[in-house]
Amino acid sequence: MWVKSILLFLSLFPLPFLRRVGGFFGRLAYRYDSRYRSRLQANANQAGYFEPQFMEEAAAQMGRGILELAHLWTWRIDKILANVKVSGGEALLAAQQSGQGVLMITPHLGAFELLSLWFGREAPFTAMYKPPKQSYLANAMLQGRQKHHVKMASADLAGIRMMLRNLKKGETVGLLPDQVPGSKGEAVVADVFGAPALTMVLPAKLLKQTSARFFVTYAIRVNQPHMFEVVCAEVDFVPTGELAADATHINQLMEQLIRAAPTQYLWGYNRYKNVDNSLTQNEVNA
């Protein structure tokens, strides 16, 4: 309850102000949280970004992303959605209306929380999410995300079945393929910016089982008057059924999107966790 109250209070402030404050606290976290700073630097370095200014701006973008939830998860969202700049949206909405089913994927880039709300205002949309351990945060998250025609599917077998069922009904589903799979999630080890990372196989499996149309998307922060920009593009990708190769291809698609606005990616996310145990297990199975 208190999380929602804080968001409602912050929603009274203009978004540009919240972005300035969020940027300040993001830079503060980068300066004083050595664990966060080390992970951000290591992940950004792996992708070829080394400049100190890049690291500080990436941290500032992380802070902006947190505080802008006060507008994305509250009553402010309808006004925001009416002013979003969109590229490729007509093709995506036309694909939805074809009845074939659409799979949308996006990395942890920019205002990824906006995407499901933008699309869900127009048509039924199911997004996969991993519930946080804190119940108070989970409640605020669900209330903020499940607006208009948006439904959330948990990152487990029941959620996967829900997404598969809705795809076969001709609806649109979305997920973040750079989310590290949990211990029970099916995954392979595939390169991300040249380093091995545990990668979900779900996107390729959904495409193979449903013949859905496939779109890569992202939402980034821009300046006034729009404040946000959504970009959508259909990809001609037929999964081979070779899980590692398909996962690698999808990782490469995510890399291309990230490089479109690299400072807005969550470089502090522990993308390479659990990979050593997976490599060891693969060696044992071999």
Secondary structure as GFF3:
##gff-version 3
##sequence-region A 1 286
A	DSSP	alpha_helix	2	10	.	.	.	ID=ss1
A	DSSP	alpha_helix	15	32	.	.	.	ID=ss2
A	DSSP	alpha_helix	34	46	.	.	.	ID=ss3
A	DSSP	alpha_helix	52	67	.	.	.	ID=ss4
A	DSSP	alpha_helix	69	72	.	.	.	ID=ss5
A	DSSP	alpha_helix	77	81	.	.	.	ID=ss6
A	DSSP	beta_strand	85	87	.	.	.	ID=ss7
A	DSSP	alpha_helix	89	97	.	.	.	ID=ss8
A	DSSP	beta_strand	102	105	.	.	.	ID=ss9
A	DSSP	alpha_helix	112	120	.	.	.	ID=ss10
A	DSSP	beta_strand	125	129	.	.	.	ID=ss11
A	DSSP	alpha_helix	135	145	.	.	.	ID=ss12
A	DSSP	beta_strand	150	154	.	.	.	ID=ss13
A	DSSP	alpha_helix	157	168	.	.	.	ID=ss14
A	DSSP	beta_strand	172	175	.	.	.	ID=ss15
A	DSSP	beta_strand	187	192	.	.	.	ID=ss16
A	DSSP	beta_strand	195	200	.	.	.	ID=ss17
A	DSSP	alpha_helix	202	210	.	.	.	ID=ss18
A	DSSP	beta_strand	213	221	.	.	.	ID=ss19
A	DSSP	beta_strand	228	234	.	.	.	ID=ss20
A	DSSP	alpha_helix	243	258	.	.	.	ID=ss21
A	DSSP	three_ten_helix	262	264	.	.	.	ID=ss22
A	DSSP	alpha_helix	275	285	.	.	.	ID=ss23
###
